[in-house]
Amino acid sequence: MKDFRDIFDQHNWDDVKASIYDKTAVDVEIALHKNGNRDLEDFKALISPAAAPYLEDMARLSHQLTQKRFGKTIQMYVPMYLSNECQNICTYCGFSLDNKIRRTTLTDTQILREVEVIKKMGYDHILLVTGEANKTVGVDYLKHAIELIRPHFSHISMEVQPLDQPDYETLIPSGLNTVLVYQETYHQEDYKKHHPKGKKSNFYYRLETPDRLGRAGIHKIGLGVLIGLEDWRTDCFFTALHLDYLERNYWQTKYSISFPRLRPFSGGLPPKVEMNDRELVQLICAYRIFDEEVELSLSTRETEKFRNNVIKLGITSISAGSKTNPGGYSVEQESLEQFEISDERSPEEIAQMIRNQGYEVVWKDWDLAYDKFERAI
């Protein structure tokens, strides 16, 4: 069986970029008026500069398709940072090995203290996050942490270093439901510039992680790039290419896409490519029109005003009250944040904003329960 690396190697970055920027208004209209079954060429048209004048049409269609599949619901989740230990050097991250900061890894007592605060916020869906440090926060630590918090949450997601397939097969029975693994950028040469040291410098090992997850039988895989490292249109085409491949090969797994734009951190890396708010709306709508089933997630990196305005345009999950430093919920800030958040409203304030727009707030992942029921029968 081929893996995504074989598909990826058939595509040239510059050729893909040129084909996106060559799309015309006719291509956009063809993509918009298709009755489902849109392909990757349609996606190129929808993210191209030629689609900018069609933003209202795209938003209207995205809204319709999202309601058809997901109804008037928005899922709430929250990240919990277990550790800021990291063995990688990354040019854009506050946890980078060369950033001289106080390192913290939570103990059992500290984890449970965080859990207590997060549960009081109303959450039943948690995302565990660490830096990439195999010795400090390796598989044994992760397995123990998942088992420790499993009684308190119905859905446990994880965003940590890529692992081998047997490692995922160990963690899934312990309570792991979802793994987020962002390629950061699919531009292979510039990927090396941003990841000069550490295991993360291995481009292909990271690229093949979703394949290992799919073979392990994970419930959901999250994809995405760090918008700002490279041309966002080209990077997001490769994300769509990856998504299309995974859905065809691991059809029992669910998928989500995130849209993290490069945010300030201690040490600072200015974005190479700026994406404005209209372009991010265009991208969100393009993903929805291309794939009616994929979940689309928006974090507290984005501003209060922007998040208010995109609730109805295709987003299906949103975080609130996020802390990006270990122990950040239960104690005053003592360790460095991974990046600065923008929307600092509380979970209840976000929930009320969602209700005010006529949507229902979902605090847990119902799909998992339905999935288990369907497999049982």
C-alpha positions as CSV (number, residue, x, y, z in Angstrom):
1,M,0.0,0.0,0.0
2,K,1.3,3.5,-0.9
3,D,1.4,6.2,1.7
4,F,1.1,9.9,1.4
5,R,4.8,10.4,0.7
6,D,4.3,8.8,-2.7
7,I,1.5,11.2,-3.5
8,F,3.4,14.2,-2.1
9,D,6.6,13.5,-4.2
10,Q,4.5,13.7,-7.4
11,H,3.8,17.3,-6.8
12,N,6.2,20.3,-7.2
13,W,5.6,23.3,-5.0
14,D,6.3,25.9,-7.6
15,D,4.1,24.2,-10.2
16,V,1.2,23.9,-7.7
17,K,1.6,27.5,-6.7
18,A,1.5,28.7,-10.3
19,S,-1.6,26.6,-11.1
20,I,-3.4,28.2,-8.1
21,Y,-2.6,31.7,-9.2
22,D,-3.5,30.9,-12.8
23,K,-7.1,30.1,-11.9
24,T,-9.8,32.4,-13.4
25,A,-13.3,33.6,-12.5
26,V,-14.7,30.9,-14.8
27,D,-12.9,28.2,-12.7
28,V,-14.4,29.7,-9.5
29,E,-17.9,29.7,-10.9
30,I,-17.6,26.1,-12.1
31,A,-16.5,25.1,-8.6
32,L,-19.3,27.0,-6.9
33,H,-22.0,25.6,-9.1
34,K,-21.1,22.0,-9.0
35,N,-23.5,19.7,-7.2
36,G,-21.1,18.1,-4.8
37,N,-18.1,16.0,-5.7
38,R,-15.7,18.9,-6.0
39,D,-12.1,17.9,-6.7
40,L,-8.7,19.4,-5.8
41,E,-8.7,21.6,-8.9
42,D,-12.0,23.2,-7.6
43,F,-10.2,23.7,-4.3
44,K,-7.4,25.5,-6.1
45,A,-9.9,27.8,-7.7
46,L,-11.7,28.5,-4.4
47,I,-8.5,29.6,-2.6
48,S,-7.1,31.5,-5.6
49,P,-7.0,35.3,-5.9
50,A,-9.7,35.0,-8.6
51,A,-12.2,33.8,-5.9
52,A,-11.9,37.0,-3.8
53,P,-14.9,38.8,-5.5
54,Y,-17.0,35.7,-4.8
55,L,-16.5,35.7,-1.1
56,E,-20.2,36.4,-0.3
57,D,-21.3,33.5,-2.5
58,M,-18.7,31.2,-0.9
59,A,-19.8,32.2,2.6
60,R,-23.5,31.6,1.8
61,L,-22.7,28.1,0.3
62,S,-20.4,27.3,3.2
63,H,-23.1,28.2,5.7
64,Q,-25.6,26.0,3.9
65,L,-23.3,23.0,3.7
66,T,-22.3,23.2,7.3
67,Q,-25.8,23.4,8.6
68,K,-26.8,20.4,6.4
69,R,-24.1,18.2,7.9
70,F,-23.5,19.6,11.4
71,G,-26.7,21.5,12.2
72,K,-26.7,24.6,14.4
73,T,-24.0,23.3,16.8
74,I,-20.5,24.4,17.8
75,Q,-18.3,22.1,19.8
76,M,-16.2,23.6,22.6
77,Y,-12.8,22.3,23.6
78,V,-9.9,23.5,25.7
79,P,-6.1,22.8,25.5
80,M,-4.2,21.7,28.6
81,Y,-0.5,22.1,28.4
82,L,1.3,19.2,30.3
83,S,4.9,20.3,29.5
84,N,7.0,23.0,27.8
85,E,10.0,20.7,27.6
86,C,11.2,20.4,24.0
87,Q,14.2,18.9,22.2
88,N,13.6,20.8,18.9
89,I,14.7,24.1,17.6
90,C,11.8,25.8,15.8
91,T,12.1,29.4,14.6
92,Y,8.4,30.2,15.5
93,C,7.8,28.6,18.8
94,G,8.2,29.8,22.4
95,F,9.1,26.3,23.6
96,S,12.1,26.0,21.2
97,L,15.2,24.4,22.7
98,D,17.3,27.5,22.2
99,N,14.8,29.7,24.0
100,K,16.2,30.1,27.5
101,I,13.1,29.7,29.6
102,R,12.0,27.9,32.8
103,R,10.9,24.4,31.8
104,T,7.9,22.7,33.5
105,T,6.4,19.3,33.3
106,L,3.2,18.7,35.3
107,T,3.1,16.1,38.1
108,D,0.0,14.0,38.8
109,T,-1.1,16.4,41.5
110,Q,-0.7,19.4,39.2
111,I,-2.6,17.6,36.3
112,L,-5.5,16.8,38.6
113,R,-5.5,20.4,39.8
114,E,-5.8,21.6,36.2
115,V,-8.5,19.1,35.5
116,E,-10.5,20.4,38.5
117,V,-10.5,24.0,37.2
118,I,-11.2,22.9,33.6
119,K,-14.2,20.8,34.6
120,K,-15.6,23.8,36.5
121,M,-15.6,25.7,33.2
122,G,-17.9,23.1,31.8
123,Y,-15.6,21.3,29.5
124,D,-15.9,17.6,28.6
125,H,-13.5,17.7,25.6
126,I,-9.8,18.3,26.4
127,L,-6.7,18.7,24.2
128,L,-3.4,17.6,25.8
129,V,-0.4,19.5,24.6
130,T,3.3,19.2,25.2
131,G,6.6,20.2,23.7
132,E,8.4,17.5,21.8
133,A,10.7,15.8,24.3
134,N,10.7,12.0,24.1
135,K,12.6,11.5,27.3
136,T,10.6,13.8,29.5
137,V,7.1,13.4,28.0
138,G,7.4,10.2,26.1
139,V,4.9,7.4,25.6
140,D,4.9,6.3,29.2
141,Y,4.2,9.8,30.5
142,L,1.5,10.3,27.9
143,K,-0.2,7.0,28.6
144,H,-0.2,7.7,32.4
145,A,-1.6,11.2,31.9
146,I,-4.4,10.0,29.6
147,E,-5.4,7.2,32.1
148,L,-5.3,9.8,34.9
149,I,-7.7,12.2,33.3
150,R,-9.8,9.7,31.4
151,P,-12.5,9.4,34.2
152,H,-13.1,13.2,33.9
153,F,-13.5,13.7,30.1
154,S,-15.6,12.0,27.4
155,H,-13.1,13.0,24.6
156,I,-9.3,13.2,24.9
157,S,-7.3,14.8,22.1
158,M,-3.5,15.1,21.9
159,E,-1.0,17.4,20.2
160,V,2.5,16.2,21.0
161,Q,5.5,14.8,19.1
162,P,4.8,12.3,16.2
163,L,5.0,8.7,17.4
164,D,5.4,5.3,15.9
165,Q,2.4,3.2,15.0
166,P,2.8,0.8,18.0
167,D,2.9,3.8,20.3
168,Y,-0.5,5.0,19.0
169,E,-1.8,1.5,19.3
170,T,-0.8,1.6,23.0
171,L,-2.4,5.0,23.7
172,I,-5.7,4.4,22.0
173,P,-7.0,1.7,24.4
174,S,-5.9,4.0,27.3
175,G,-8.5,6.6,26.2
176,L,-6.9,8.6,23.3
177,N,-9.5,9.6,20.8
178,T,-7.9,12.2,18.5
179,V,-4.4,13.3,17.5
180,L,-3.6,16.7,16.0
181,V,-0.4,16.7,13.9
182,Y,0.4,19.9,11.9
183,Q,2.9,19.7,9.1
184,E,3.7,23.4,9.8
185,T,4.6,23.8,6.1
186,Y,4.7,21.5,3.2
187,H,7.5,23.5,1.6
188,Q,10.3,21.0,2.1
189,E,13.3,23.2,1.8
190,D,11.9,26.0,4.0
191,Y,10.7,23.4,6.5
192,K,14.4,22.6,7.1
193,K,15.1,26.3,7.8
194,H,12.4,26.5,10.4
195,H,13.4,23.1,12.1
196,P,17.2,23.0,12.0
197,K,17.6,20.7,15.0
198,G,15.7,17.9,16.8
199,K,13.5,15.0,15.6
200,K,11.1,17.4,14.1
201,S,13.7,18.3,11.5
202,N,12.8,15.0,9.8
203,F,10.3,16.2,7.3
204,Y,9.1,12.9,6.0
205,Y,8.7,11.3,9.4
206,R,6.2,14.1,10.3
207,L,4.6,13.9,6.9
208,E,3.9,10.2,7.3
209,T,2.4,10.5,10.8
210,P,-1.2,10.6,9.7
211,D,-0.6,7.3,7.9
212,R,0.6,5.7,11.1
213,L,-2.4,7.1,12.9
214,G,-4.8,5.8,10.3
215,R,-3.2,2.3,10.4
216,A,-3.5,2.4,14.2
217,G,-7.2,3.0,14.0
218,I,-7.4,6.4,15.6
219,H,-10.9,8.0,15.9
220,K,-10.0,11.4,14.5
221,I,-6.9,13.1,12.9
222,G,-6.4,16.8,12.9
223,L,-4.4,18.5,10.1
224,G,-3.2,22.0,9.4
225,V,-0.2,24.3,8.6
226,L,1.1,27.3,10.5
227,I,-0.2,30.1,8.3
228,G,2.5,32.7,7.7
229,L,5.5,30.4,7.3
230,E,5.0,30.1,3.5
231,D,2.5,31.0,0.8
232,W,-0.8,30.1,2.5
233,R,-2.6,29.1,-0.7
234,T,0.0,26.6,-1.7
235,D,0.4,25.2,1.8
236,C,-3.3,24.8,2.2
237,F,-3.6,23.0,-1.2
238,F,-1.2,20.4,0.1
239,T,-3.2,20.1,3.3
240,A,-6.3,19.5,1.2
241,L,-4.3,16.9,-0.9
242,H,-3.3,15.2,2.3
243,L,-6.9,15.2,3.6
244,D,-8.2,13.8,0.3
245,Y,-5.7,11.0,0.4
246,L,-6.4,10.1,4.1
247,E,-10.2,10.1,3.6
248,R,-9.9,7.7,0.7
249,N,-7.5,5.3,2.5
250,Y,-8.7,5.5,6.2
251,W,-12.4,6.1,5.6
252,Q,-13.4,5.0,9.1
253,T,-11.4,7.9,10.7
254,K,-12.8,11.4,11.0
255,Y,-10.8,14.5,10.2
256,S,-10.5,18.1,11.3
257,I,-8.6,21.1,9.9
258,S,-7.3,24.0,12.0
259,F,-6.2,27.5,10.8
260,P,-3.4,28.7,13.2
261,R,-2.0,32.0,12.0
262,L,1.5,32.8,13.2
263,R,1.2,34.6,16.6
264,P,3.8,36.5,18.6
265,F,5.9,34.7,21.2
266,S,9.0,35.3,23.3
267,G,11.8,35.7,20.7
268,G,9.4,36.6,17.9
269,L,9.3,35.5,14.2
270,P,7.4,37.9,11.9
271,P,5.2,36.1,9.4
272,K,6.9,35.6,6.0
273,V,3.4,35.9,4.3
274,E,0.6,37.9,5.8
275,M,-3.0,36.5,5.6
276,N,-5.7,39.1,6.2
277,D,-9.1,38.3,7.7
278,R,-11.0,38.2,4.4
279,E,-8.5,35.6,3.1
280,L,-8.9,33.5,6.2
281,V,-12.7,33.6,5.7
282,Q,-12.1,32.6,2.1
283,L,-10.0,29.6,3.2
284,I,-12.5,28.4,5.7
285,C,-15.3,28.5,3.2
286,A,-13.1,26.8,0.5
287,Y,-12.4,23.9,2.8
288,R,-16.1,23.5,3.6
289,I,-17.2,23.7,0.0
290,F,-14.5,21.2,-0.9
291,D,-15.3,18.8,1.9
292,E,-18.7,18.7,3.6
293,E,-17.7,16.2,6.2
294,V,-14.4,17.7,7.6
295,E,-14.6,19.5,11.0
296,L,-13.2,23.0,11.0
297,S,-11.6,24.4,14.2
298,L,-10.7,27.9,15.3
299,S,-8.6,28.7,18.3
300,T,-8.1,31.7,20.6
301,R,-5.2,32.9,18.4
302,E,-7.9,34.8,16.5
303,T,-9.5,38.1,17.7
304,E,-12.8,38.4,19.5
305,K,-14.4,40.2,16.6
306,F,-13.2,37.7,14.0
307,R,-14.4,34.7,15.9
308,N,-17.8,36.3,16.5
309,N,-18.2,36.8,12.7
310,V,-17.2,33.4,11.4
311,I,-19.3,31.2,13.7
312,K,-21.9,30.8,10.9
313,L,-19.5,30.4,8.0
314,G,-18.3,26.8,8.4
315,I,-16.6,26.5,11.8
316,T,-17.7,23.5,13.9
317,S,-15.4,23.7,16.9
318,I,-13.9,26.5,19.0
319,S,-11.7,26.9,22.0
320,A,-12.2,29.4,24.9
321,G,-10.4,30.4,28.0
322,S,-7.2,28.9,26.7
323,K,-3.9,28.9,28.6
324,T,-0.8,28.0,26.6
325,N,1.6,27.4,29.5
326,P,1.8,24.3,31.8
327,G,-0.3,24.8,35.0
328,G,-1.8,28.0,33.6
329,Y,-5.4,27.2,34.7
330,S,-4.8,26.5,38.4
331,V,-1.9,28.9,39.3
332,E,-0.7,32.3,38.3
333,Q,1.5,32.3,35.2
334,E,4.9,31.0,36.1
335,S,6.0,29.3,32.9
336,L,6.4,30.7,29.4
337,E,3.4,30.6,27.0
338,Q,3.9,28.8,23.7
339,F,2.3,31.8,21.9
340,E,0.1,34.8,22.8
341,I,-3.7,34.3,22.6
342,S,-6.0,37.0,21.2
343,D,-9.5,36.2,22.4
344,E,-9.4,36.2,26.2
345,R,-13.1,35.8,26.9
346,S,-14.2,33.0,29.3
347,P,-15.8,29.8,28.1
348,E,-19.2,31.0,29.4
349,E,-18.8,34.3,27.5
350,I,-18.0,32.4,24.3
351,A,-20.8,29.9,24.9
352,Q,-23.3,32.8,25.3
353,M,-22.0,34.5,22.2
354,I,-22.7,31.2,20.3
355,R,-26.2,30.9,21.8
356,N,-26.9,34.5,20.9
357,Q,-26.3,33.6,17.2
358,G,-28.9,30.8,17.5
359,Y,-26.5,27.9,17.8
360,E,-26.3,25.2,20.4
361,V,-23.1,24.7,22.4
362,V,-21.8,21.1,22.6
363,W,-19.3,20.4,25.3
364,K,-18.4,16.8,24.3
365,D,-17.8,14.8,21.1
366,W,-21.1,13.0,20.3
367,D,-19.7,11.5,17.2
368,L,-17.6,9.1,19.3
369,A,-20.6,7.7,21.1
370,Y,-22.5,7.2,17.8
371,D,-19.4,5.7,16.2
372,K,-19.1,3.1,19.0
373,F,-22.9,2.3,18.8
374,E,-22.7,1.8,15.0
375,R,-19.8,-0.5,15.3
376,A,-21.5,-2.5,18.0
377,I,-24.5,-3.2,15.7
